[in-house]
């Protein structure tokens, strides 16, 4: 018998505990005072009973997702323990369409515990052994996200990051390479960049798109150059990921000139124009305005695109258009006229 079972208020009153629990759950980690721990245990026990009842009902996947999201948002060790327990219930395991999405909630917790990381590693091993692609992918993505939330010098994060690197090195198919590249991208650790870049010329566009996505959190000169090359890709998904990853990076005049040439040469794929607009919004005026103005030479199909017209093609008096191949300096001076 659980020590608090004697105090169980009954199912008709447990719902009244949800609000106090959700408020209290953010404070259970504040200290080890006995009164705090006892109160926390009582609330957790009561709430766990309620959750078990909810999960035993036919409430549908959306209701269960809300409960799991609340636990992931609370994020403290006790909430993670309840979340892991619910992920093992028959209701979650039997929901073949959503169980892998549910598992990824563990990648959302702010400070993953060693037990959570080990749980994800076990799920990943199970997915590999059973050749369950969905379980393998979901556990890898969540593990990468969990690693990314820990400090770089945390030994636990390093161990699980190495696991993902080893899986990438052993990947035999494009699908496996794509999975582990995106998982390492979630981790966002600088030591992963060289392994990610080794796949930048992969024959499969899905793998190259994953490379571009995996570089989003790790800013380095080598990564920026790779992203500029991937921005020239003939496949739209690759270009979309490359432009999105370039958005928050420092781009010097040479990089912006390369980007300008992609657009002026007709290499920009339809629908990616808003990404270019967003990418240039925060750049210094001496650079981005000159690049924007040079894009006025775009073909009619792009010029008629509303986002492009609004964000990039408004001419500014007194500025010169830049021909493809011309070099833009930090000062805005142009070579190659």
N, C-alpha and C positions, 0 to 999 in steps of 0.2 A: 504494500500500500504506500502511495506517495504521502510524505509527511503533511501535505496541505489538503489531502483528500477530505479530511474531516470538515474543512472550511469551504468546500465546494458550494457555491451559491445556487447551483442548479442551472439547467440550460436556459430557463426563461429569464434569468438575470445576468447571464454571462455577457450578453450583448452590451449591457450597461458598462462593462469593464473595458470595452474596446477603446473608447475615447481616452479615458485615463491612461490606459496602457500606451497608446500611441504618443501621448505627451511624456509619460514617465520613461519610456524606452530610450529616449535620448539622454537620460541622466543616470542610467544604471552603471555607467563606466566612470563616474566621478570619484569614486573612492571605495575603500573596503570597509567602511564603517558597518558594523553588524546590522544596524537598523536599516541601512540602505540595501544591503545584500538580502536581508530577509524579505523586505518589501518587494525587491526586484524579483526574487524567486516566486513570491506569491502571485505577482502580476503575470509573470511568464507562464507559470503553471496554469492559471486561469485562462490566459489567452490561448495557450496551446490546446487546451480542451476545446475551446471555441473553434479554433482552426481545424481541429480534427473533425468536428461536427460539420463545419462548412464543407470540408473536402469530401465528406462522406455523402453529401447531398448532390443531386443532379443540377448543379447551378451553372454548369457550362464553363468553358475555358476562360472566358473573359473575367468572370468573378474570381476564379483562382489566380489569374494573372495579377489582379488588383492586390490580393492578399500577399502574393510573393513580392510584388513591387514595394509594398509597405515595409516588409521585412528587410528587403535589400536597402531601402532608404534609411531604415533605422541603423542597420549596419554593424552594431556592436556584436561582440562574440556570442552573446546569448541569442540574439536575433539570427545570426548566421547558423547557429546550431539548429534552431527551429526550421529555418529555411532548408537546410540540408535534409532534415528529417522528412519534411513535406515532399521534397523532391523524390523521396523513395517510396511514397505512398502509392497504393494501387491506382488511385485516381489519376495521378500524374503519369506514372509509367504506362498506364493504359491509354493515354491520350497521344496516339501516334502522330497526330498532326501538329501538336504543340509542345510535346515534352522536351524537345531539344531547344526550343525558344525559352521554356521555363528554366532550363539548366543555365542559360546564359545570364540569368539574374545574378548569379554568383560573381560574375565579372563586374557588377555594378556597385558592389559594396566598397566603401571608402578605404578600409584597412582590412584586407583579407587575413584571416587567421591561418596558422599552419594547418589546422584541420580542414579548412576550406580549400587550400591549395592541394592538400593530399587527396581530398575528395575528388577534385577535378582531375588530378593525375590518374586516379583509379578509374574514373569514368572514361578518360581518354584511352587507357589501356584496354578497357572492356570494349570500347568501340573499335579499336584496332583488331583485337582478337576475334570479334564477331563480324568483322568487315562491315560494320554499320557506319556508313559514310556520314550520316547526319549526326550521330553521336560523336564520332571522331571530330568532325568540324566544330560542333557546338562547344565541346569541351576544350578544344584547342583555342578557339576564339576567346572563351571565358578565361582560360588560363593565361593567355597573353594579356588580357585586360587586367587581370588580378596582379600579374607581375608588374605591369606598368604603374600600378598604384602604390607599389612599395619603393623604398629608397634604393638607389643604385647600389649602395654598399650593403644592403641587406642580404645575408648569405642565402636566405630562403628564396628570394627572388632570382638570384643568380643560378641556383640549382634548377629551377623550373624553366628559366630562360634557356639554359643549356639543353634541356630536354627538347624544347621546340627547335633549337638550332640543329640538334642531331636528327630530328625528324625531317627537317628540310634537307639536310645533307643526304638522307637515305631515301628521299621521295623518288618514286619511279614513274609517276604519271603527272601530267600537267595539272590534274585536279588536286593531287597531293601537294604539289609545289605551290599552287594557288592558296590552299588552306593554310599552310605554315608560313608563307610570306605575310598573309593578312594577320595571322596570329602574332607574328613578330612585330608587325606594324602596330598592333594594339599595345605591345610591350613598350615600344618606343625607346629602346636602349641604344646608346651610341655604338656599343660593340657589335650590334647586329648589322650595321650599315654595309660592311664589306660582303657579308654573306648575301644580303639582299641584292646588292649591285651585281653580284655574279650571275644573276638571272635576268638582267636588264635587256639582253639580246635574245631571250627565249623565242623560239619559233611560234609559240602559242600566244595570241593576244591577251587571253585571260591572265596568263602568268605575268606578262609585261604590265598589264593594268594593276595587278596585285603588287608588283614592284613599286609602281608609282604611288599607290595608296600606302604602302609600308614605309615610305620615306617621309610621310607627312609630319611626323612628330620629331624627326631627327634632322636638324639643320646642319649641313656640312657642304663645303665647296664641291666635293665629288658627287654628293647627292643632288645638288642644284644642277650641275652639268648633265647628269643623267636625266633629270626631269625635263630639262630644255630639249634634250634629244627625243624623249618620249612624247613631248608636246608636238613633235612633227609627225607622229605616227599616222598611218593611213586609216587606222581603226579608231572609230569614235570613242569606245570605252577607254582605250588607252589614253587618248588625248584628254578626256574628261578628268580622269584621275590625276594626270600630270598637272593640268592647270589648277585643279583644286589643291594639290599639294604645294604648288608654287605660291599660293595666295599669301601666306604668312611669312614668306622668306624675304631676306634682304636680296634685292636684285639690283646689280649695278647697271651702268649704262650699256655695257656689252651684252648683258643678259636681256635687257629690255629691247635692244636692237635685234637680237635673235628672235625674241617673241614677236616683234613687229614684222619681221620677215616671214614668219609663219603665216600671219594674217594676210599680208599684202600679196604673197605668192599664191593665195587661194588655198592654203593648207588647212584653214580652220574649218572644222566639220560643223554642219548645220546643227544648231541648238546649243553650241558651246559658247556663243557670243556673250551671254550673261556672265560666264566665268571669267572672260577677259575683262569685262567691265569691272567686276568685283576685284579682280587681281590688281587693276591699275588705280583703284579708288584711293588707296592710302600712300601712293608713291609721291615723292617730291615733285612739285610742279615743273621744275626745270627739266625733268626727265619724262614724266608721264604725259604732260601736255604735248610735248613734241611728238611722242609716240602716238598719242591719240590722233593728232592732226595728220600724221602720215597715213593713218588708216582710211582717210577719205578716198583713197584710190581703190577701195574695195570694189569688186564686181557688183552689179545691180542687185543680185539676189541677197547679198549680205547688207548692202546699203539700205535696202527696204525693210530690214529687220528692225522692229521698234526698239528692242533693248540696245542694239548696236547704234542705231541712229541717236537715241537719247543719250547714251553714255559715252560714245566714242567719236561720233562723226560730226559733232558740232564744230564748224571751222572757227578759228579765232584769228581776228585781223592781225596782219603784220607777221604771221608765222609762215615758214616755208614748208612745203611738203617734202618728205624724205623719200627718196627713191630706194627700192629694195637694194640692199648691199651697202648703202651709205652707213657710216659709223656715227653713232651718237655719243658725245662725251658727257661727263658729269655736268659740265657747265651749260650743256644744251647746244654747243657748237657742233657742226656737222662736217665730216669729211666725205668726199666722194661726190660732190655736186658736179 
